[in-house]
Amino acid sequence: MSSPTRSNPSVTPARVTIRDVARAAGVSVGTASRALNRSGPVSEAAVQAVERAAKALAYAPDPIAQSMRTGTSGVVGLLVSDLANPLYARIITAVETRLQREGYAMVVGNTHNSRAQEDLMVDLFRRRRVDGLILGPCETERPEYLDQIARELPVVAMDRDFGAGGTGVHVDHFRGAFDATRYLLDLGHTRIALMTSDSALRPGRERINGYRAALEERGIAIDNALVRSSRSAMDLTFSDALALLSAKSRPTAFICLGTRILSGVLQAMKQTGYRVPQDVSLICVGDGDLPQLYSPAITAVSWDLETVGTATAEMLLRAIGVVSGEPGAQTPAGQEIRLTTHVVMRESCAPPPAPGSN
């Protein structure tokens, strides 16, 4: 008695091809292709027959062959400096959601705020034939670099400088820092520390300019020792805040970028015994869980992260030539979308303590 035939689990089933679909539908390969792609002359009866056959055979188009045929990959690349940043996480989610509505997938890379790493990742995305790129801030502003990339494929700058012929989405960090500084000045503070990213990057540069403009408006001399900017927010640590708070003429208020810097300031305040807001007022640039859940809740400069992501994705889709399924609606060169900020008032700001009270 012969033993029953057993399938070999190590053998991969043959991939269903367009030829198999055409054979099952009783049409030519060309007709099957036109029916599936809804392109060229083909009868509705043939379309239905091909679709039934494709469904029965669980046919899926070969993405590599499809990319070679159409000249597109259906994939977009996005680079940010720090994937661990919760603000980026919300923006990335919004970008992905908008792209998926048009059938695009997204590949995300982390530059670690390194120019060399950005170059490496952009080259990798090029070789993978992505249909477009979104580039966030990275180490230094290089508008000419974005112009160079744009000669090969669509690119959108996200909160970084771009050339006259480029496109990008900017948050109005100047106004955010200006409003935050003016608010503290209205409370009576004159020793205000600003801790932000490097002035070589657009967001950091704009915040410093906004901070300075608010002080100059009131005729207050700018103390450069109170401005702490760094190549990366990760480089601003507890020791920076501790040094400021330990100085003879210490700041009575801080404007801090993001969760890491805010955490460092709070740690330094705990070390020195200063309280929020009785001794030191705090404003966080960028809202999130820590400013909202800390007690007392921390005033924040906020902007709509989902709108940043959606607007960036929309701009790239226009640059690629597909928006809401309509080809050809391309973004004009040199277009900027600027998004506003606002100060969310909470419990972390108060008038400065009287001289000699601490």
C-alpha positions in Angstrom: 0.0 0.0 0.0 1.5 3.3 -1.0 1.9 6.1 1.5 -0.2 9.2 1.0 1.5 12.0 -0.8 2.7 14.8 1.5 3.3 18.3 0.5 6.8 19.7 1.2 6.4 22.8 3.4 9.8 24.0 2.3 8.6 24.4 -1.3 7.3 27.9 -2.0 4.1 27.9 -4.1 4.6 29.4 -7.6 3.6 33.1 -7.8 0.4 33.7 -9.7 1.2 35.9 -12.7 -0.8 38.0 -15.1 -0.6 35.1 -17.6 -2.4 32.8 -15.1 -5.1 35.4 -14.7 -5.5 35.9 -18.4 -5.7 32.1 -19.0 -8.3 31.7 -16.3 -10.4 34.6 -17.7 -10.1 33.4 -21.2 -8.5 36.6 -22.5 -5.1 37.7 -23.8 -2.4 39.0 -21.4 -2.7 42.5 -22.8 -6.5 42.5 -22.2 -6.0 41.2 -18.6 -3.4 43.9 -18.0 -5.7 46.7 -19.4 -8.6 45.3 -17.4 -6.8 45.3 -14.1 -5.2 48.7 -14.6 -8.4 50.2 -16.1 -6.4 51.5 -19.0 -7.0 51.3 -22.8 -9.9 49.7 -24.7 -11.5 46.7 -22.9 -15.1 45.6 -22.6 -16.9 45.6 -19.3 -17.5 41.8 -19.7 -13.7 41.3 -20.0 -13.1 43.5 -17.0 -15.5 41.4 -14.8 -14.0 38.1 -16.0 -10.5 39.3 -15.3 -11.4 40.6 -11.9 -13.2 37.3 -11.0 -10.1 35.3 -12.1 -7.7 37.6 -10.2 -9.8 37.2 -7.0 -10.1 33.5 -7.4 -6.4 33.1 -7.9 -5.5 35.6 -5.1 -3.4 37.5 -7.7 -1.3 40.4 -6.5 0.7 42.6 -8.9 4.5 42.3 -8.8 5.5 45.7 -7.3 9.0 45.6 -8.9 7.6 44.9 -12.3 4.8 47.4 -11.8 7.4 50.0 -10.8 9.5 49.4 -13.9 6.5 49.6 -16.1 5.0 52.8 -14.5 8.1 54.5 -13.4 6.7 54.9 -9.9 7.1 52.9 -6.7 4.2 54.1 -4.7 6.6 54.8 -1.8 7.7 58.0 -0.2 10.7 58.6 2.1 10.7 60.7 5.2 13.7 61.7 7.3 13.7 63.3 10.7 16.5 63.9 13.2 15.1 61.9 16.2 12.4 59.3 15.9 12.2 59.2 19.7 10.9 62.7 19.8 7.1 62.5 20.6 6.4 65.6 18.5 7.8 63.8 15.4 5.7 60.7 16.2 2.5 62.7 15.8 3.6 64.4 12.6 4.8 61.1 11.0 1.4 59.5 11.8 -0.4 62.4 10.1 1.9 62.2 7.0 1.3 58.4 6.8 -2.5 58.7 7.1 -2.7 61.3 4.3 -0.4 59.3 2.0 -2.3 56.1 2.5 -5.5 57.8 1.3 -3.7 58.1 -2.1 -2.4 54.5 -2.0 1.2 55.5 -1.0 3.4 53.8 1.5 6.0 55.5 3.6 9.5 54.6 4.7 10.9 56.6 7.7 14.6 57.2 8.5 16.4 58.7 11.4 19.4 61.0 10.6 20.4 61.4 14.3 20.9 65.1 13.3 23.9 64.1 11.3 24.5 65.5 7.8 26.5 62.5 6.8 23.7 60.2 7.9 21.2 62.3 6.0 23.3 62.0 2.8 23.5 58.3 3.3 19.7 57.9 3.8 18.8 60.1 0.9 21.1 58.1 -1.4 19.5 54.9 -0.1 16.0 56.3 -0.8 17.1 57.3 -4.3 18.4 53.8 -5.1 15.1 52.4 -3.8 13.3 54.7 -6.3 11.0 56.4 -3.9 8.5 58.8 -5.6 9.3 61.7 -3.3 11.1 62.8 -0.2 10.2 64.8 3.0 13.2 66.1 4.8 13.1 67.5 8.4 15.8 69.7 10.1 19.2 68.1 10.2 22.5 69.6 11.6 22.8 72.5 9.1 20.5 74.2 6.6 21.4 73.3 3.1 18.9 74.8 0.6 21.3 74.0 -2.3 21.3 70.4 -1.3 17.5 70.3 -1.5 17.6 72.0 -4.9 20.0 69.3 -6.1 17.7 66.5 -4.9 14.7 68.3 -6.5 16.3 67.9 -9.9 15.8 64.2 -9.6 12.6 63.7 -7.6 10.0 65.8 -5.7 11.2 66.9 -2.3 9.4 68.9 0.5 11.2 70.7 3.3 9.6 70.2 6.7 10.6 73.1 9.0 13.9 73.7 7.3 15.2 76.2 4.7 14.8 75.6 1.0 15.9 77.4 -2.1 13.9 79.8 -4.2 12.6 77.0 -6.4 11.7 74.6 -3.6 8.6 73.9 -1.5 8.2 73.5 2.3 6.1 73.7 5.4 7.2 76.0 8.2 6.0 76.5 11.7 6.1 80.1 12.8 8.7 79.6 15.6 9.6 83.3 15.6 6.1 84.3 16.7 6.0 81.4 19.2 9.1 82.6 21.0 8.2 86.2 20.7 4.8 85.6 22.3 6.2 83.4 25.0 8.9 86.0 25.9 6.5 88.9 25.8 4.1 87.0 28.2 6.9 86.5 30.7 7.9 90.2 30.3 4.3 91.2 31.0 4.6 89.3 34.3 7.7 91.3 35.2 10.5 88.9 34.3 13.6 90.4 32.8 16.0 87.5 33.4 14.6 85.0 30.9 16.6 82.0 29.8 16.1 80.4 26.3 17.1 76.8 25.8 16.7 75.7 22.2 18.3 74.0 19.2 21.2 75.4 17.3 20.8 78.7 15.5 22.2 76.9 12.4 18.8 75.3 12.1 15.8 77.2 11.1 13.6 76.4 14.2 16.4 77.4 16.6 17.3 80.5 14.6 13.7 81.7 14.5 13.2 81.1 18.2 16.3 83.1 19.1 15.3 85.9 16.8 11.8 86.0 18.3 13.1 86.0 21.8 15.5 88.9 21.0 12.8 90.9 19.2 10.6 90.7 22.3 13.4 91.9 24.6 14.4 94.7 22.2 10.8 95.8 22.0 10.9 96.5 25.7 14.4 98.1 25.6 15.9 95.2 27.6 19.6 94.5 27.0 20.1 90.9 25.7 22.3 88.8 27.9 23.8 86.2 25.6 24.7 84.0 28.6 20.9 83.3 29.0 20.7 81.9 25.5 21.7 78.3 25.4 21.6 76.8 21.9 23.1 73.5 20.8 23.5 71.3 17.8 21.0 69.0 19.2 18.4 69.2 22.0 19.9 66.0 23.3 23.2 68.0 24.0 21.4 70.3 26.4 21.4 68.5 29.7 20.7 69.0 33.4 24.2 70.6 33.9 23.3 73.5 31.6 20.2 74.4 33.6 22.0 73.8 36.9 24.8 76.3 35.8 22.2 78.9 35.0 20.3 78.4 38.3 23.5 78.5 40.3 24.6 81.8 38.8 24.6 84.9 41.0 22.1 86.7 38.8 20.0 83.6 37.9 17.1 83.6 35.5 13.6 83.8 37.0 12.1 82.2 33.9 12.9 79.5 31.3 11.7 79.0 27.8 12.6 75.3 27.0 12.5 73.3 23.8 10.8 70.0 24.1 10.6 67.2 26.7 14.4 66.5 27.1 15.4 70.1 27.9 12.3 70.7 30.1 13.2 67.5 32.0 16.7 68.8 32.5 15.4 72.2 33.9 13.0 70.5 36.2 15.8 68.2 37.5 18.1 71.2 38.1 15.3 73.0 39.9 14.8 70.1 42.2 18.5 70.0 42.9 18.6 73.7 43.8 15.3 73.7 45.7 13.6 76.2 43.4 9.8 75.8 42.9 7.5 76.3 39.9 6.2 79.0 39.6 7.0 80.7 42.9 10.7 80.9 42.2 11.0 80.1 38.5 8.4 80.3 35.7 8.5 77.8 32.9 7.3 77.7 29.3 7.8 74.6 27.2 8.1 75.0 23.4 6.1 72.1 22.0 3.2 70.7 23.9 2.9 67.1 25.1 2.3 64.7 28.0 5.0 66.1 30.3 3.8 69.8 30.2 0.2 68.7 30.6 0.6 66.1 33.3 3.3 67.8 35.4 2.0 69.5 38.6 1.7 72.4 38.3 0.8 72.0 34.6 3.3 73.8 32.3 2.4 76.6 29.9 3.4 75.7 26.4 4.0 77.1 22.9 1.8 74.9 20.8 1.1 74.2 17.2 -1.1 71.7 15.4 1.3 68.7 14.7 -1.4 66.8 12.7 -1.8 69.8 10.4 2.0 70.0 9.9 2.0 66.3 8.8 -1.1 66.6 6.7 0.1 69.8 5.0 3.5 68.3 4.3 2.0 65.2 2.7 -0.4 67.3 0.6 2.4 69.4 -0.7 4.4 66.3 -1.6 1.5 64.7 -3.3 1.0 67.8 -5.4 4.7 67.8 -6.3 4.4 64.2 -7.4 1.3 65.1 -9.4 -1.4 63.2 -7.5 -3.8 64.9 -5.2 -7.2 63.4 -4.4 -6.7 61.1 -7.4 -6.2 64.0 -9.8 -3.0 63.9 -11.7 -1.2 67.1 -12.7 -2.2 69.3 -9.8 1.4 70.1 -9.0 2.8 72.5 -6.4 4.2 75.7 -7.8 7.9 76.1 -7.2 8.8 78.3 -4.3 5.7 77.7 -2.3 5.7 77.9 1.5 3.0 76.9 3.9 3.5 78.7 7.3 1.6 77.4 10.3 0.8 79.5 13.3 1.6 78.9 17.0 -0.2 79.9 20.2 0.6 80.0 23.9 -1.4 77.5 26.0 -1.8 79.2 29.4 -1.4 76.8 32.4 -0.1 77.1 36.0 3.7 77.3 35.6 4.1 81.1 35.2 3.9 83.8 37.8 5.5 87.2 38.6 9.2 86.9 39.6 10.0 86.7 43.3 10.9 89.9 45.1 14.7 90.6 45.2 16.3 88.8 48.1 13.3 86.5 48.7 15.3 83.4 47.8 
